[in-house]
Amino acid sequence: MKSNFPTSSNISFDKSKDSFFPNQKQNRMRFFLPILFVLCIFSCGEQAPTSDTSTIPESKTVSDENGFVWQTETFADLGILRYKIPGFDQLTVQQKKLVYYLTQAGLAGRDIMYDQNYRHNLTIRRALEKMVKTYDGDKSTKAWYDLHSYAKRVWFANGIHHHYSMDKILPKCDKDYFSEVAKAVGVELSDEVMKAIFDPNFDNKKVNLDVSKGLVKGSAINFYDPDITEAEVDAYYGARADKSTKPLSIGLNTKVIRGKDGKLMEKVYHLNGMYGAAIKEIIGWLEKAAGVAENKKQGDAIRLLIEYYKTGDLKTWDDYNVAWTEATEGDIDYINSFIEVYNDPKGYKGSYENIVEIKDFEASAQMKVMADNVQWFEDKSTIAESHKKPNVVGVSYKVVSVAGESGDASPATPIGVNLPNANWIRAKHGSKSVSLGNIISAYEEASGPGMLTEFAHDNDEIERIKKHGALGDKLSTALHEVIGHASGQINPGVGTPKETLKSYASTLEEARADIVALYYIMDQKIVDLGLMESLEVGKAEYDGYISNGLMKQLTRIEIGKVIEESHMRNRQLICKWAFERGEKDNVIEKVTRDGKTYFNINDYEKLRVIFGELLTELQRIKSEGDYEAGKALVENYGVQVDAAIHKEVLDRSAKLKIPPYKGFINPMLVPVADSDGNITDIKVQYPNNFTEQMLYYGETFSFLPDYN
C-alpha cells in the first residue's frame, strides 16, 4: 500500500521504540526536518477482511473527475473527507513558515482535548494506538474490523464519547476479544478503564443537559472532579462572579478539583500548571510564529497569547483577544487556545482548539460588503429598540481556506467561526467572523443528491436547492456569524448568558444567530448588495432549513432518544415554533404522500415574518436574562422528538447509506530545508488514510501523561 505522507532521507529515528516514526520527541523544535512515514507499520490497520465479509459494511469513497478523492472511507455513522488548500503556493516563504508554525502549535496541544473530554481518554487512546499498530494476529475477521472501527471512532471524537450526541461509543467487538488483542500487544488496562469502555451505564454521557440527572455529576467531561455537584460549582463561581463592565472569563482555563480539605479549588492550564508539558510545546512553536509574523499587530497578538499560556492570567487573555481582534491586516490568521464552552454543562470551561487560516481574497472581497453594512442590519432588525446596538463596532468578515486544524476543531470541524466570545470585547472592539470556504467546498464535493431527493416535497424544491442551495448555505453562514452573533445587547445590570440562561445559553444563542440569518436571507437588501441574484436563493435556504430541522437532522439521533446537542436543538426549536405559529394560515404544510412525510412551504414571506417574531423574542430573552422563557422555548420545541417522524426518517435514510457525520484528514505541511537547515519552502501533501494520520499524530504530538 502506498503512503501519501512525505518522505526524505534527512530524518532521525528513535531506535529505542518499536516503530519508525520521526523522532520529534527528541528533536521537537528542529522544525526543518521533513517527515518520513513508513507505511509498513500500519498495514495491519488497513488489511482488507478476507472472511466473514457478509457482515462487514461496505466503505464508500467519492472522487472527482480529476481523480482527487474527497471521501476516503466510511464506517459506523462517519465519513472521512479531505480538503485542499487553494492559494498556498502563492504565499511567500515567510507566510508559509507562519502557517506551518501555527499548525504545529495547534497539533502540539492535541492531547489536551482528549483529556478535557474524559479523564480516561488518553489511556484508552494509547492502548488502541498500540493495538492497531502492533497486533499481528488475524485481521480478516469481523471482530478485528469492529475493534479497528471503534479505534477510528474514538480518534474521530477525541475520546470515547460521540462528538455530537455526547453518548458513550461502545465497541461492537466483545470484551473477551478486546482483552485478547490488548494482552497480545502488552496492553494492561485497569478494571475501571475497562468499565469505562464497556459498561453502557458508567460515565455514559460526556455532556448531560438533563437537569434531573445533575448537569455536573451527570457529565463525564473532565472539567470537574467526578464527585463535584452542580450546587457546589454554582456556589464556587457565584462567590467569584465578576460584576464589572469588563468581566473576566472566570473558569475558562481551569479544572475544578476538591482539595485535601474538601473545599473546591482550581488547577489552572499554564506553562507551570495543568497541561504544562503540552503548553511548553505550543509556546515553542508560537515563538517561532511570532518571529515571522506578517506585521507588528499580528506579532504582538501572538506574543500576548504566549504570555497567557505562560501565566494562565485571564486579564492577559482579554488583552490578547483585543489585540487579536484588532489585528485585521495580513493574509494569515488563526484560532488557538481554550475557547468554546459548549462542552461544559455550566458554560465556563473552554475546550482546546486550533484553526489556521489563509485568506480567500476573491470570496472575501465579495462578502466584505456584508460586514460594511452591519449597522444597517442592526437598525432594521425586528428586535426591540432598547435591545439594539447603537453602534456595531468592528465586525470583520473573511472567507478563508483552512490550512490545518486540531483539538475541538478536528477531525469534525465548524464551517464558520465568530470570535471573541466576551460580550464586552465584541461591543467595544468588534469581532472577527470567518467562513471556512475550502471546508464548505469539500463537503459539497463529497455530498450526493440522495437526502435532497428523498426529503424534498417536489421537483421545484429539488431544482431550486440544486441551483441555489450552495450559495444559500454560504450566505446563511455569513449572516449567522457576521450579523447574528454581533447583533443585540444585554440590558444594563443583567448578567452574562451563562449566568442568566445557564444550560440553555448555547442553544438560545445559536438559535438567535440562525434566526437573524433566516430573516435577512429573504431581504431584498442582500440582492441589492450584489450577494445573490434573486430571492430564490433565500427560498432555497428556507426549504433546506425547514426540511433539516423537522426531519433530516433526526438521522443523528438514536430511536427513542431526545435531542441534546445545542445546534440540533436550536434548529428544531426554530422550525417547530415556526410550523406551529403559521399553522392557522398553512404557512408550512405537512404533506403525506405514498406513506412518506414532507414539509412544504406555502408562503415564504409570511414565514419570514414569523422568523422576525421569533428573533424579537430570542433577543428579549438574552437581553433580559429571562431564564424561564428561554427554558420553555428549548424544552417545548427543541428537545422532544416526534417518535413516528423519527422512525420514518431513520427508515428512509438507512436505504441511502449516507453517513450523517463527516470529518477530515488534514493536509500535511512539509518543510524543505537547505544544507544549513534553513527552511526554503513548505510543500503541501494530501494524506488519504485516516488511520495512518491518527497513529502518526499519536506518536509525534503526545506530550501529556495519561492522567493530568
Protein Blocks (a to p, Z undefined) as FASTA:
>chain_A
ZZfbdcdfbdcddfkbccfbdcfklmmmlmmbccdddfklmmmmmcccfehklmpccddd
dddfkopafblbdchjbccdddddehklmpcfklmmmmmmmmmmmmmmmmmmmmmmomkl
mmmmmmmmmmmmmoccdfkbfklmmmmmmmmmmmmnopabdfklopacddfbdfklmmmm
mmmnopacdfklmmmmmmmkgopbfbacbfknopklmpcbfkbcfkbcfklmmmmmmmmo
cfbfbdcfehklcccdddfkopacdddddfklghklmmmmmmmmmmmmmmmcfbfklmmm
mmmmmmmmmnopaklmmmmmmmmmmmmgcjbdcdedjfbfklpmnomaccdddddddddf
klmmmmmmmmmmmmmmmmmpmbdfklpcfbdghiacdddddfbdehjlbfbdcfbdcddf
blklmmmnopaddddfklmmmmmmmpcfklmmmmpmblmlmmmmmmmmmmmmmmmmmmmm
mmmmmgocddehiacfklmnmmmmmmmmmmmmmmmmmmmmmgfklmmnopafbfklmmmm
mmmmmmmmmmmmmmmpcehiacfbfklmmmmmmmmmmmmmmmmnomaacddeehiacddd
fblklmmmmmmmmmmmmmmmmmnopaklmmmmmmmmmmpccfklmmmmmmmmmmnopafb
dcdddddddddddfkopafbdcddddfbfklmmmmmmmmmccbdfbZZ
